[in-house]
Amino acid sequence: MSSASTGALVEPRSPPVAERAPNAQYRLAAEFDLLGQAGGGVLLSLSPLLVMRLNAIGFALLERLSPKEARSPGDVAAGVPGLSPLQAESFLDDLAHRRLLSREPVPPLDWPSVSVIVAAHGRPSATRACVQSLLALDYPRDRLEILVVDDASEPPLAEALVGLRVPLVRLDRNLGQSAARNLAAAQASGELLAFIDNDCQAAPDWLHHLVPHFDDPNVAAVGGRVVAPPPNGPVAAFEAVRSPLDSGPVEGEVGPDEPVAYLPSCNLVVRRDALLAVGGFAADMRVGEDVDFIWRLLGTGARVRYATATDVVHHHRVQLRALLARRADYGASEADLQARHPGCRSIMKVPRATLLVLAALASVGSAWTLGAALALATLASVGGELVGKRRRLRAMAVDVPAGRLIASVLREHAASLYHFGHHATRYYGLPLVAVGLLWPPLLPVVAMLLIVPPVWDHRRLRPALPLPAFVALYLLEMAAYQLGVWRGCLARRCWYPLLPRLRFSH
């Protein structure tokens, strides 16, 4: 069985035979409905619009799942004559990879040894709080090692850690967090290496939720969600919902073409052998080293997963200047990353209907007849899309009320406008504003591209900030990141960040 992008209608294929013992449980994603038909059925979602045809075996398997209770492949296969738990798991794994199901690994009978590594520079109070949270982990004590590397802090961190029984390695000169992590990794004894930053605190069950994902021998690394403490002030409230360290609430595979492109190193567990095989973190990188590391792991053919069952609390920057400076640093790292990984250029989705809307908006003031024609062309395009999808749904014997189908398609186009505007603002916002000022008919288009994404995010993320303040911080953040991108491109003579791969859609 295969899946496709938003709005696709797909056909089934038979599940392959798995090669390992089942060791996970599965839930059906809450946004999906199962509709029975002769000889099988369909899996339907209206947000996004997706219809998957299922044969009799596939439908019988999914019919035994629900969003409320996770079930094992054995339990699911027990109701399907002639299907083994191994075959059921392989089929369910395929759907979980496409985010149609959630996969929850079962805790191992024998927990592997884990070395937790803290590369620390300064922040003595935060470092102590971090180590205290690690000492409170509920992982088996004989399987847990904690290593702290003091990367030439002044004053040294030994005094801050008095009374906490953890090994401390002191570096005489500052080598950077990558080199400090590599040094600890070389000395660590654990099968798995867990990385956390010294401005973070781990939940007691942190490792209990990440380690079971290594039941799959192809998984080289797993990371969890990075969240903020209760916000204190407008910048903290903004960071609580817009931090680039937080990959969101939906788990799944990690990769440049996936919704989660990388994992931050402040909440990351890696197989020690896999880390050593790729040479650890790049010691010459001070920013973006975690992205580079994850992409090098993926380049070996290994899998990397993002899991959301537990999280790490990260104390974000709460001063505007510090936030903007850090965003500029992140932006500057893009050129370095894409020079090292030219195959990982960003993707810019270009929706044709959105382009028609923007062109119509730009034409209204100076050439209203052209604007009207473009508006009609937009309506015709969306109308044709609706008719085509309704025809394909009926061909699959799926009856979706016209109002729900229209709402679903319009949501997809609104989401396309959001993503297009977000990318345009992130990389080209300042030139767009300049062009709009020079050619005023373009100002409504620029305003839409700049304003739609933060308004959408304010409604979606519900920050503890009024809309005007959120929009202002959003635009400042984007401008800082963009300036950083340009700075990095000039320094590296690499223009890939400004030349994304274009992917056209409806």
VEXDRENSE-615995 format. One record per residue (C-alpha): residue number from 1; chain; x, y, z. Coordinates in steps of 0.05 Angstrom, whole numbers, plus 5000, padded with zeros to 4 digits. Each point is the difference from the previous one (the first is absolute). Last residue first. Layout:
// VEXDRENSE-615995
NUM,A,X,Y,Z $
...
This chain:
// VEXDRENSE-615995
506,A,4952,5460,4852 $
505,A,5073,4982,5011 $
504,A,5069,5021,4977 $
503,A,5063,4977,5036 $
502,A,5058,5048,4994 $
501,A,5068,4979,5028 $
500,A,5028,5058,5039 $
499,A,5049,5052,4973 $
498,A,5010,5050,5056 $
497,A,5027,4947,5048 $
496,A,5043,4972,4942 $
495,A,5039,5065,4991 $
494,A,5068,4977,5026 $
493,A,5057,5051,5000 $
492,A,5012,4977,5072 $
491,A,5004,5069,5031 $
490,A,4950,5032,4952 $
489,A,4950,4944,5009 $
488,A,5008,5001,5075 $
487,A,4987,5075,5005 $
486,A,4940,4993,4953 $
485,A,4971,4945,5043 $
484,A,5013,5041,5063 $
483,A,4963,5059,4971 $
482,A,4942,4953,4985 $
481,A,4999,4973,5071 $
480,A,4999,5070,5029 $
479,A,4944,5021,4952 $
478,A,4959,4938,5018 $
477,A,5007,5013,5075 $
476,A,4980,5073,4991 $
475,A,4940,4978,4960 $
474,A,4978,4950,5052 $
473,A,5012,5048,5057 $
472,A,4955,5052,4967 $
471,A,4946,4948,4984 $
470,A,5000,4975,5072 $
469,A,4995,5070,5028 $
468,A,4942,5018,4954 $
467,A,4964,4933,5016 $
466,A,5001,5007,5076 $
465,A,5048,4952,5034 $
464,A,4992,4938,5043 $
463,A,5007,4959,4937 $
462,A,4941,4963,4968 $
461,A,5040,4956,4953 $
460,A,4949,4994,4943 $
459,A,4968,5069,5004 $
458,A,5066,5035,5010 $
457,A,5032,4956,4947 $
456,A,4947,5019,4948 $
455,A,5009,5074,5016 $
454,A,5076,4991,4996 $
453,A,4995,4965,4931 $
452,A,4947,5046,4969 $
451,A,5037,5066,5015 $
450,A,5063,4998,4958 $
449,A,4973,4967,4937 $
448,A,4936,5041,5003 $
447,A,5038,5066,5011 $
446,A,5047,4985,4942 $
445,A,4940,4987,4954 $
444,A,4965,5063,5023 $
443,A,5066,5039,4989 $
442,A,5009,4978,4928 $
441,A,4958,5056,4972 $
440,A,5048,5047,5037 $
439,A,5061,4988,4956 $
438,A,5061,5028,5035 $
437,A,4972,4988,5069 $
436,A,4978,4930,4980 $
435,A,5070,4986,4972 $
434,A,5031,5019,5067 $
433,A,4950,4958,5039 $
432,A,5014,4941,4955 $
431,A,5075,5010,5009 $
430,A,4991,4997,5076 $
429,A,4955,4938,4998 $
428,A,5043,4957,4954 $
427,A,5025,4942,5042 $
426,A,4953,4991,5060 $
425,A,4943,5042,4972 $
424,A,4997,4960,4935 $
423,A,5004,4934,5038 $
422,A,4944,5019,5048 $
421,A,4957,5029,4944 $
420,A,5005,4935,4960 $
419,A,4984,4959,5062 $
418,A,4940,5043,5019 $
417,A,4974,5004,4928 $
416,A,5003,4924,4995 $
415,A,4963,4994,5067 $
414,A,4945,5045,4973 $
413,A,4997,4958,4937 $
412,A,4993,4936,5041 $
411,A,4948,5032,5044 $
410,A,4961,5020,4937 $
409,A,5001,4927,4976 $
408,A,4974,4974,5067 $
407,A,4945,5053,5004 $
406,A,4977,4984,4930 $
405,A,4999,4925,5016 $
404,A,4962,5012,5064 $
403,A,4948,5043,4964 $
402,A,4992,4950,4943 $
401,A,4985,4943,5047 $
400,A,5051,4943,4993 $
399,A,4976,4935,4969 $
398,A,5055,4950,4988 $
397,A,4983,4946,4948 $
396,A,5072,5002,4972 $
395,A,4975,5029,4934 $
394,A,4960,5048,5043 $
393,A,5063,5026,5032 $
392,A,5033,5007,4932 $
391,A,4943,5041,4974 $
390,A,4999,5044,5062 $
389,A,5074,5011,4993 $
388,A,4994,5021,4928 $
387,A,4941,5046,5012 $
386,A,5035,5034,5058 $
385,A,5064,5009,4960 $
384,A,4961,5030,4942 $
383,A,4967,5049,5048 $
382,A,5068,5019,5029 $
381,A,5028,5014,4931 $
380,A,4937,5036,4976 $
379,A,4998,5043,5062 $
378,A,5073,5018,4989 $
377,A,4989,5015,4926 $
376,A,4942,5045,5020 $
375,A,5046,5038,5047 $
374,A,5052,5004,4945 $
373,A,4949,5030,4952 $
372,A,4977,5050,5053 $
371,A,5072,5021,5013 $
370,A,5012,5008,4925 $
369,A,4938,5043,4995 $
368,A,5022,5039,5062 $
367,A,5066,5020,4971 $
366,A,5036,5048,5047 $
365,A,4967,4989,5068 $
364,A,4972,4930,4989 $
363,A,5063,4972,4968 $
362,A,5040,4983,5063 $
361,A,4940,4965,5031 $
360,A,4988,4959,4937 $
359,A,5074,4980,4998 $
358,A,4996,4979,5074 $
357,A,4937,4959,4987 $
356,A,5031,4967,4938 $
355,A,5063,4983,5038 $
354,A,4959,4970,5056 $
353,A,4964,4956,4949 $
352,A,5066,4976,4972 $
351,A,5027,4978,5069 $
350,A,5076,5006,5003 $
349,A,5030,4955,5053 $
348,A,5070,5023,5016 $
347,A,5045,4941,5017 $
346,A,5065,5010,5039 $
345,A,5065,4975,4972 $
344,A,5022,4933,5030 $
343,A,5039,4973,4940 $
342,A,5052,5054,5008 $
341,A,5018,4973,5069 $
340,A,5066,5032,5021 $
339,A,4987,5064,4961 $
338,A,4928,4995,5024 $
337,A,5021,4999,5073 $
336,A,5050,5057,4994 $
335,A,4949,5042,4962 $
334,A,4946,4985,5051 $
333,A,5044,5018,5061 $
332,A,4990,5074,4988 $
331,A,4925,4993,5012 $
330,A,5012,4966,5067 $
329,A,5048,5056,5020 $
328,A,4948,5052,4979 $
327,A,4948,4964,5044 $
326,A,5050,5003,5058 $
325,A,5010,5074,4992 $
324,A,4925,5012,4996 $
323,A,4988,4962,5065 $
322,A,5057,5033,5037 $
321,A,4976,5070,4979 $
320,A,4929,4984,5020 $
319,A,5017,4976,5070 $
318,A,4967,4936,5025 $
317,A,5046,4948,4970 $
316,A,4973,4930,5009 $
315,A,5005,4956,5061 $
314,A,4990,4931,4970 $
313,A,4953,4949,5031 $
312,A,5012,4930,4972 $
311,A,4942,4959,4976 $
310,A,4962,4934,5004 $
309,A,4953,4962,4955 $
308,A,5019,5042,4939 $
307,A,5047,4956,4960 $
306,A,5041,5021,4939 $
305,A,5035,4943,4964 $
304,A,5065,4991,4962 $
303,A,5011,4943,4952 $
302,A,5068,4977,4975 $
301,A,5020,5000,4926 $
300,A,5069,5027,5014 $
299,A,4978,5069,4974 $
298,A,4948,5002,5055 $
297,A,5055,5003,5051 $
296,A,5034,5055,4961 $
295,A,4934,5039,4999 $
294,A,4993,4992,5075 $
293,A,5070,5025,5013 $
292,A,4994,5060,4953 $
291,A,4935,5021,5034 $
290,A,5032,4993,5069 $
289,A,5060,5041,4978 $
288,A,4956,5058,4978 $
287,A,5039,5050,5041 $
286,A,5071,4994,5028 $
285,A,5026,4957,4944 $
284,A,5074,4981,4995 $
283,A,4992,4941,5047 $
282,A,4951,4966,4953 $
281,A,4962,4952,5046 $
280,A,5020,4928,5003 $
279,A,5045,4967,4949 $
278,A,4946,4966,4959 $
277,A,5015,4930,5026 $
276,A,5010,5026,5071 $
275,A,4930,5027,5003 $
274,A,4970,4935,4972 $
273,A,5039,4958,5049 $
272,A,4976,5042,5059 $
271,A,4927,4993,4978 $
270,A,4970,5068,5008 $
269,A,4952,5034,5049 $
268,A,4982,5073,4989 $
267,A,4967,5056,5039 $
266,A,5049,5059,5001 $
265,A,5030,4977,4934 $
264,A,4943,5028,4959 $
263,A,4968,4951,4952 $
262,A,4996,5009,4924 $
261,A,4951,5010,4942 $
260,A,4934,4987,5037 $
259,A,4946,5006,4947 $
258,A,5042,4953,4958 $
257,A,5041,5017,4938 $
256,A,5064,5017,5038 $
255,A,4990,4940,5046 $
254,A,4967,4976,5064 $
253,A,4946,4946,5003 $
252,A,4939,5009,5045 $
251,A,4970,5037,5058 $
250,A,4948,5056,4998 $
249,A,5000,5049,5059 $
248,A,5049,5052,4974 $
247,A,5073,5003,4981 $
246,A,5019,5046,5058 $
245,A,5072,5023,4993 $
244,A,4980,5054,4949 $
243,A,4963,5035,5058 $
242,A,4934,5030,4977 $
241,A,4950,4980,5054 $
240,A,5038,5012,5065 $
239,A,5047,5048,4964 $
238,A,4943,5050,4991 $
237,A,4980,4995,5073 $
236,A,5073,5008,5020 $
235,A,5005,5063,4958 $
234,A,4936,5028,5029 $
233,A,5017,4990,5074 $
232,A,5005,4940,5046 $
231,A,4981,4937,4964 $
230,A,4986,4934,5036 $
229,A,5060,4956,4983 $
228,A,5014,4986,4926 $
227,A,4996,4936,4961 $
226,A,5048,4955,4963 $
225,A,4967,4937,4971 $
224,A,5038,4935,4995 $
223,A,5056,4972,4960 $
222,A,5018,4931,4974 $
221,A,5063,4977,4966 $
220,A,5029,4941,4961 $
219,A,4935,4963,4985 $
218,A,5014,4941,4953 $
217,A,5003,4951,5058 $
216,A,4927,5016,5016 $
215,A,4992,4987,5075 $
214,A,5038,5066,5005 $
213,A,4933,5035,5009 $
212,A,4998,4972,5071 $
211,A,5054,5050,5021 $
210,A,4959,5063,4989 $
209,A,4942,4991,5049 $
208,A,5037,4971,5060 $
207,A,5057,5049,4986 $
206,A,4959,5061,5017 $
205,A,4957,4968,5056 $
204,A,5028,5046,5055 $
203,A,4990,5062,4956 $
202,A,5065,5031,4976 $
201,A,5024,5070,5015 $
200,A,5034,5046,4950 $
199,A,5050,5058,5003 $
198,A,5057,4950,5007 $
197,A,4985,4967,4933 $
196,A,4978,4927,4994 $
195,A,5031,4943,4962 $
194,A,4985,4926,5011 $
193,A,5051,4949,4976 $
192,A,4978,4928,4992 $
191,A,5042,4937,5010 $
190,A,5028,5035,5061 $
189,A,5074,5001,5020 $
188,A,5016,5073,4986 $
187,A,5072,5024,4991 $
186,A,4997,5011,4924 $
185,A,4930,5030,5007 $
184,A,5026,5049,5052 $
183,A,5053,5026,4953 $
182,A,4950,5003,4942 $
181,A,4952,5040,5042 $
180,A,5054,5050,5019 $
179,A,5022,5006,4927 $
178,A,4930,5016,4979 $
177,A,4986,5047,5059 $
176,A,5058,5045,4984 $
175,A,5075,4992,5013 $
174,A,5006,5051,5058 $
173,A,5068,4992,5032 $
172,A,5024,4962,5062 $
171,A,4945,4948,4995 $
170,A,4971,4972,5065 $
169,A,4969,4931,5001 $
168,A,4948,4989,5055 $
167,A,4976,4931,5023 $
166,A,4933,5005,5038 $
165,A,4986,4996,5074 $
164,A,4965,5066,5013 $
163,A,5023,5030,5067 $
162,A,5039,5056,4967 $
161,A,4976,5010,4929 $
160,A,5003,5077,4999 $
159,A,5070,4997,5029 $
158,A,5025,4954,4945 $
157,A,4972,5046,4947 $
156,A,5064,5040,4990 $
155,A,4994,5076,5006 $
154,A,5008,5009,4943 $
153,A,4978,4941,4958 $
152,A,5054,4963,4960 $
151,A,4952,4951,4967 $
150,A,4979,4965,5064 $
149,A,4982,4931,4975 $
148,A,4948,4963,5042 $
147,A,4990,4925,4995 $
146,A,4941,4961,5028 $
145,A,4998,4924,4996 $
144,A,4937,4957,5004 $
143,A,4990,4925,4995 $
142,A,5014,4984,5073 $
141,A,4952,5055,5020 $
140,A,4941,4973,4959 $
139,A,4967,5062,4969 $
138,A,4954,5040,5046 $
137,A,5039,5064,4987 $
136,A,5009,5042,5064 $
135,A,5076,5004,4992 $
134,A,4987,5030,4931 $
133,A,4955,5054,5029 $
132,A,5054,5018,5050 $
131,A,5051,5004,4943 $
130,A,4957,5052,4964 $
129,A,4987,5040,5063 $
128,A,5075,5003,5013 $
127,A,5014,5022,4929 $
126,A,4946,5054,5005 $
125,A,5033,5028,5062 $
124,A,5070,4998,4969 $
123,A,4981,5032,4933 $
122,A,5070,4995,4971 $
121,A,5019,4951,4946 $
120,A,4971,4930,5006 $
119,A,5001,4938,4956 $
118,A,4953,4953,5037 $
117,A,5004,4927,4980 $
116,A,4952,4945,5024 $
115,A,5031,4931,4992 $
114,A,4948,4946,4990 $
113,A,5004,4924,5011 $
112,A,4946,4960,4966 $
111,A,4935,4982,5037 $
110,A,4986,4925,5001 $
109,A,4926,4984,4995 $
108,A,4993,5056,4950 $
107,A,4944,5051,5005 $
106,A,4950,4991,4943 $
105,A,5005,5048,4942 $
104,A,4941,5046,4985 $
103,A,4985,5010,4926 $
102,A,4949,5052,4980 $
101,A,4960,4987,4938 $
100,A,4989,5039,4935 $
99,A,5066,5035,5010 $
98,A,5030,4971,4935 $
97,A,5051,4960,5040 $
96,A,4942,4976,5043 $
95,A,4966,4972,4939 $
94,A,5061,4959,4981 $
93,A,5009,4978,5072 $
92,A,4928,4975,5000 $
91,A,5013,4955,4939 $
90,A,5065,4973,5028 $
89,A,4967,4989,5068 $
88,A,4942,4961,4970 $
87,A,5048,4956,4960 $
86,A,5039,4984,5063 $
85,A,4937,4988,5041 $
84,A,4979,4947,4949 $
83,A,4940,5006,4954 $
82,A,4960,4938,4979 $
81,A,4936,5020,5036 $
80,A,4996,5073,5021 $
79,A,4975,5010,5071 $
78,A,5064,4976,5033 $
77,A,5040,5046,4955 $
76,A,4980,5062,5040 $
75,A,5017,4969,5068 $
74,A,5066,4973,4973 $
73,A,5017,5066,4967 $
72,A,4993,5034,5068 $
71,A,4944,5049,5018 $
70,A,5000,5072,5021 $
69,A,4934,5026,5027 $
68,A,4964,5066,4988 $
67,A,5015,5014,4927 $
66,A,4971,4933,4980 $
65,A,5025,4935,4968 $
64,A,4962,4936,4984 $
63,A,4970,5030,4938 $
62,A,5071,5014,4976 $
61,A,5015,4926,4994 $
60,A,4934,4981,4967 $
59,A,5009,5057,4950 $
58,A,5069,4976,4981 $
57,A,4977,4928,4992 $
56,A,4939,5018,4958 $
55,A,5038,5047,4954 $
54,A,5007,5072,5020 $
53,A,4992,5062,4957 $
52,A,5032,5062,5028 $
51,A,4965,5067,4998 $
50,A,5035,5064,5021 $
49,A,4974,5071,5009 $
48,A,5042,5033,5054 $
47,A,4957,5009,5040 $
46,A,4945,4960,4967 $
45,A,5029,4932,5018 $
44,A,4974,4934,4974 $
43,A,5026,4928,5004 $
42,A,4962,4958,4950 $
41,A,4966,4933,4998 $
40,A,5009,4925,4988 $
39,A,4968,4952,4951 $
38,A,4933,5035,5001 $
37,A,5007,5065,5038 $
36,A,5013,5022,5071 $
35,A,5017,5073,5016 $
34,A,5055,5012,5050 $
33,A,5010,5071,5026 $
32,A,5065,5037,5010 $
31,A,5014,5063,5040 $
30,A,5014,4963,5065 $
29,A,5060,4962,4973 $
28,A,4990,4925,5010 $
27,A,5042,4973,5057 $
26,A,5056,4949,4999 $
25,A,5040,4957,5048 $
24,A,5072,4978,4993 $
23,A,5047,4940,5005 $
22,A,4983,4953,4944 $
21,A,5057,4951,4986 $
20,A,5044,5015,4941 $
19,A,5002,4986,4925 $
18,A,4932,5026,4979 $
17,A,4961,4972,4941 $
16,A,4975,5052,4952 $
15,A,4930,5029,5004 $
14,A,4959,4995,4936 $
13,A,4990,5063,4959 $
12,A,4943,5049,5003 $
11,A,4980,5057,4954 $
10,A,5005,5074,5012 $
9,A,4957,5063,4996 $
8,A,5042,5062,5012 $
7,A,4973,5062,5034 $
6,A,5062,5014,5040 $
5,A,5060,4961,4977 $
4,A,5003,4925,4988 $
3,A,4993,4934,5035 $
2,A,5018,4930,4980 $
1,A,4974,4931,5016 $
